[in-house]
């Protein structure tokens, strides 16, 4: 078997075998196939695409290139969720405790953010003392004891994906449905969960900008999950506007705690309830309607908040900062962003709001950048709201006052104000199973 033959086969539009795909992935991962041939292989896939079976085989080749976490020592069906990313997406901090408080173990591997704001790990690390770097034994022990742990991904989880993604990033082959789906699912399957709920974001603040593309990606990932023997469903959720009101790491912890205590904005609560409900349903707890009720009761009863507090304590975090959120990191500088005209907010470009929060210190431009846990944006108004000239749209939080003018310029460019209110758009757009 030769790499050139496989490249030519795919370039000419023919279906590859499992063995051919494994040969290319393994060869590139261990250094036997050079970058230029791997790049040609990716470009052939980009233009000729892959069918459902090829996509599954590519996923599995990357999945088994490194460690595969075995959660069988933990009793019961293990649930997990994955979001394709967005602005203000703090759902893991709410959904995981809700599901765990209903008796379903959640052993979650999460990543750090690159771009807009931090990832789940960055957000949790804004809690003083909270440890995300857990040894396997400790991770398992916490899940067994309280039913919930969130830890950083190990360095050897799907290493083939890491290497291939770096090559895709510099060869213009990122935005191919099969390559995106296999990249996401190789890491998710390697994390070992039995049941997976995918949150596929759609809109300006998401990777998938259109509903059509999001549906294609959701379907591809669901097919991979089913092919790998997992229980899986995907939700399509709106990301033209930020999720919730708070953008930034400690700010998002504050909002997550608010929701767990029964408060919080309705869009965030609706998405979290639906994600948690689907996770519970996949784990055999009951009908979707029954699971919605259980998820809601976990919030009302305080069980979900108590479970989050347990996780904070077990992972070394200071529980007093959750019980009294004023103890979480606080920005030295707070500046109001005011409306330049009156009217209805017809559109908010979530991506630009995310960029503004990055400029304030809440995200990373490069992997080595240090995040300011206190930085970010708190919205007073969102899409559909009436606003008067001079009224505060949001408050910027930062430790770097010199960044504020640039952030304001981006923010002013992110918002559209009209005389009439916009058509209301649901936050949950669809479901793929």
Buried (B, 14 or more C-beta within 10 A) or exposed (E): EEBEEBBEBBBEEEEBBBEBBBBBBBBBBEEEBEBEBBBBBBBBBBEBBBEBBBBBBBBBBBBBBBBBBEBEEBEEBBBBBBBBBBBBBBBBBBBBBBBBBBEBBBBBBBBBBBBBBBBBBBBBBBBBEBBBEBEEEBBBBBBBEBBBBBBBBBEEBBBBBBBBBEBBEEBEBBEBBBBBBBBBBBBBBBBBBBBBBBBBBBBBBBBBBEBEBBBBBBBBBBBBBBBBEBBBBBBBBBBBBBBBBBBBBBBBBBBBBBBBBBEBBEBBBBBBBBBBBBBBBBBEBBEBEEBBBBBBBBBEEBBBBBBBBBBBBBBEBBBEBBEEBEEBBBBEBEBEBBBEEEBBBBBBBBBBBBBBBBBBBBBBEEEEEEBBBBBBBBBBBBBBBEBEEEBBBBBBBBBBEEBBEEBBEBBBEBBBBEEEBEEEEEBBBBEBE
